[in-house]
């Protein structure tokens, strides 16, 4: 009997040892440490696009006391400034008017005056929604740019389509909101067949200047200058200064011309 008990004890010890060799202890296994994720670096900022504000000059008369000046007016949004429009019509002063689709929609009476005086007014493209013609995202005077080549094209083509729908001849010039561009957008607009209208005299500071300083700025225009002002802010003081300056320049013998009437030179490849 003792022999049988000893044999059973030996057998149990052998089996326990075999299982201990086959099944590793979880407690004795080395701990697995999950890797700590590296800190996520912030996305690099897109560099601000290089913007240009092109100048434009027209061919001079080179006649003493007979300066040649091109008046250009932006009609961005809002209403027509009758102080300026009535002066242009009454004094028979020609001008180039850059209109947006938004302004055309709100001012049919003023559009009718333009169309009734084709000897005075050249109507050109200021865009569909008054969005800066810059093909990378940025802010200009707080206004978001078009932001892509496709959006620049839409701004230009949408403005032209609205002009045609209003009975206006197809435009040949384009001036974008803020009159600032990046060089790639200039190339894109030129490839669409447009000349890009810069300027050489900022007449009214975006219509934000007072009447007196606006009058002085415009009255300072010299032979070959292109003046930019606004014809869409009838409640701003600048409009009164514009109207008076036009009369003063006419009295001095200034020759007023539209952009389509004369040769011109623009920098930044805007008219080449």
C-alpha positions in Angstrom: 0.0 0.0 0.0 2.8 2.4 0.9 4.4 1.7 -2.5 1.1 2.6 -4.3 0.9 5.9 -2.4 4.5 6.8 -3.1 3.9 6.1 -6.8 0.8 8.4 -6.9 2.6 11.2 -5.2 5.5 11.0 -7.6 3.1 11.1 -10.5 1.3 14.2 -9.3 4.7 16.1 -8.8 5.7 15.2 -12.3 2.4 16.5 -13.8 2.6 19.7 -11.9 6.1 20.3 -13.1 5.1 19.7 -16.7 2.3 22.2 -16.5 4.6 24.8 -15.0 6.9 24.5 -17.9 4.1 24.8 -20.5 2.1 27.8 -19.1 4.1 30.9 -18.3 3.0 33.0 -15.4 1.3 36.3 -16.3 2.8 37.8 -13.2 6.4 36.9 -14.3 5.9 38.2 -17.9 7.5 41.6 -18.7 5.0 44.5 -18.8 4.2 45.9 -22.3 4.4 49.7 -22.4 2.4 51.5 -25.0 4.4 54.1 -26.9 3.5 57.7 -26.0 2.3 59.5 -29.2 4.6 62.4 -30.3 3.2 65.9 -29.9 1.3 67.0 -33.0 3.1 69.9 -34.6 0.8 72.8 -35.7 0.2 73.0 -39.4 2.5 75.6 -41.0 0.9 78.9 -41.7 0.2 79.7 -45.4 2.4 82.7 -46.2 0.4 85.8 -47.0 0.3 86.4 -50.8 2.4 89.3 -52.2 -0.1 91.9 -53.3 0.3 94.7 -55.7 -1.8 97.8 -56.4 -1.1 98.6 -60.0 -0.7 102.1 -61.4 -2.2 103.2 -64.7 -1.4 106.2 -66.8 -2.8 107.4 -70.1 -1.1 109.0 -73.1 -0.5 112.7 -72.2 -1.7 115.6 -74.4 1.7 117.4 -73.8 -0.2 120.6 -74.3 0.4 123.3 -71.7 -2.8 124.2 -69.9 -4.6 121.3 -71.5 -4.0 118.3 -69.3 -5.6 115.0 -70.3 -7.2 113.1 -67.4 -9.2 109.8 -67.3 -11.9 109.8 -64.6 -12.8 106.3 -63.3 -15.5 105.6 -60.8 -16.2 102.4 -58.9 -19.9 101.4 -58.3 -19.4 98.7 -55.7 -22.6 98.4 -53.8 -25.2 100.8 -52.4 -26.9 103.5 -54.4 -25.9 105.9 -57.1 -24.5 109.2 -56.0 -26.6 111.7 -57.9 -24.3 114.6 -57.0 -21.6 113.0 -59.1 -23.8 111.5 -61.8 -25.8 114.7 -62.4 -22.5 116.8 -62.6 -21.1 114.4 -65.2 -24.2 114.6 -67.4 -24.8 118.4 -66.9 -21.1 119.3 -67.6 -20.8 116.6 -70.4 -17.8 115.1 -68.7 -16.9 111.6 -70.0 -15.9 108.9 -67.5 -15.3 105.2 -67.2 -17.6 103.5 -64.6 -16.7 100.1 -63.1 -19.9 98.3 -62.0 -20.6 95.2 -60.0 -23.5 92.8 -60.6 -24.8 93.8 -57.1 -24.8 97.5 -57.9 -26.5 97.0 -61.3 -29.3 95.1 -59.7 -30.0 97.9 -57.2 -29.7 100.9 -59.5 -31.7 100.4 -62.8 -32.4 104.2 -63.1 -28.7 105.1 -63.0 -27.9 102.3 -65.5 -30.5 103.8 -67.8 -28.8 107.2 -67.6 -25.5 105.6 -68.5 -27.0 103.8 -71.5 -28.7 107.0 -72.6 -25.4 108.8 -72.8 -23.0 106.5 -74.7 -20.8 109.4 -75.7 -20.1 110.1 -72.0 -20.0 106.7 -70.2 -17.8 103.7 -70.7 -19.1 100.8 -68.5 -16.6 98.2 -67.4 -16.4 95.2 -65.1 -16.0 95.6 -61.3 -16.9 91.9 -60.6 -19.9 89.9 -59.4 -19.8 90.3 -55.7 -17.1 92.9 -55.0 -14.6 90.2 -53.9 -10.8 91.0 -54.2 -9.3 89.2 -57.2 -6.6 87.4 -55.3 -6.4 83.6 -55.8 -5.1 82.6 -52.4 -7.0 83.1 -49.1 -6.3 86.4 -47.3 -8.1 89.5 -46.0 -7.7 92.9 -47.6 -9.2 95.8 -45.6 -11.2 93.1 -43.8 -12.7 91.7 -47.1 -12.0 88.0 -47.8 -10.3 87.4 -51.1 -11.6 85.1 -53.8 -9.1 82.6 -52.6 -8.7 80.3 -55.6 -8.2 80.7 -59.4 -11.7 79.3 -59.9 -13.2 81.9 -57.6 -11.3 84.7 -59.3 -12.7 83.5 -62.7 -16.2 83.4 -61.2 -15.9 86.9 -59.9 -14.8 88.2 -63.3 -17.2 86.2 -65.4 -20.2 86.8 -63.1 -19.7 90.5 -63.4 -19.5 90.4 -67.1 -22.6 88.2 -67.4 -24.6 90.7 -65.3 -23.5 93.6 -67.5 -24.6 91.8 -70.6 -28.0 90.9 -69.0 -28.5 94.6 -68.3 -28.0 95.5 -71.9 -24.4 96.8 -71.5 -21.8 96.0 -74.2 -19.2 93.3 -73.3 -16.5 94.8 -71.0 -12.8 95.0 -71.9 -11.5 96.3 -68.6 -11.6 94.8 -65.1 -11.0 96.3 -61.7 -11.2 94.1 -58.7 -12.5 95.1 -55.3 -9.8 97.0 -53.3 -7.8 97.4 -56.6 -5.2 94.9 -55.1 -4.2 91.6 -56.8 -1.6 88.9 -56.6 0.6 88.4 -59.7 -0.9 85.0 -60.5 -4.4 86.4 -60.5 -3.3 89.2 -62.8 -2.1 86.6 -65.2 -5.3 84.7 -65.0 -7.5 87.8 -65.7 -5.2 88.9 -68.5 -5.6 85.4 -70.0 -9.4 86.0 -70.0 -8.9 88.9 -72.3 -9.1 91.8 -69.9 -7.0 94.8 -69.3 -6.7 95.5 -65.6 -7.4 99.1 -64.5 -5.0 100.6 -62.0 -4.9 104.3 -61.3 -2.5 107.1 -60.5 -4.6 109.4 -58.3 -6.7 108.1 -55.4 -9.4 110.8 -55.4 -11.6 109.9 -52.4 -9.8 107.3 -50.3 -12.5 104.7 -50.9 -15.1 107.4 -50.5 -14.0 107.8 -46.9 -12.3 111.2 -47.1 -13.9 114.6 -46.4 -15.2 116.8 -49.2 -12.3 119.4 -49.0 -9.5 116.9 -49.2 -11.2 114.9 -51.9 -11.6 118.1 -53.9 -7.9 118.9 -53.5 -6.8 115.4 -54.5 -8.8 115.3 -57.7 -8.0 118.9 -58.6 -4.3 117.9 -58.4 -4.6 115.5 -61.3 -1.9 116.1 -64.0 -1.6 115.4 -67.6 -1.8 111.6 -68.1 -3.3 110.8 -64.7 -6.0 108.2 -64.1 -8.3 109.2 -61.1 -10.2 106.6 -59.1 -13.2 107.7 -57.0 -16.6 106.2 -56.1 -20.1 106.8 -57.3 -22.0 104.6 -54.9 -21.9 106.4 -51.6 -24.5 109.3 -51.8 -24.4 109.8 -48.0 -20.6 110.3 -47.8 -19.1 113.8 -47.8 -16.5 112.7 -50.4 -19.1 112.9 -53.2 -19.6 116.6 -52.8 -15.8 117.1 -53.1 -15.7 114.9 -56.3 -18.5 117.0 -57.9 -16.8 120.3 -57.2 -13.4 119.1 -58.4 -14.8 118.0 -61.7 -16.2 121.5 -62.3 -12.9 123.1 -61.2 -10.8 120.9 -63.5 -13.1 121.6 -66.5 -12.7 125.3 -65.8 -8.9 124.9 -66.0 -9.2 123.4 -69.5 -8.7 119.8 -68.6 -9.5 117.2 -71.3 -11.5 114.3 -69.9 -11.3 111.0 -71.6 -12.5 107.4 -71.1 -10.1 104.5 -71.0 -11.3 103.2 -74.3 -10.4 106.5 -76.0 -6.6 106.6 -75.4 -3.5 104.6 -75.2 -2.4 103.5 -71.7 0.4 102.1 -69.7 -0.1 99.9 -66.7 2.5 98.3 -64.5 2.7 94.7 -63.1 1.8 93.4 -66.6 -1.8 94.6 -66.2 -2.1 96.0 -69.7 0.7 94.4 -71.7 
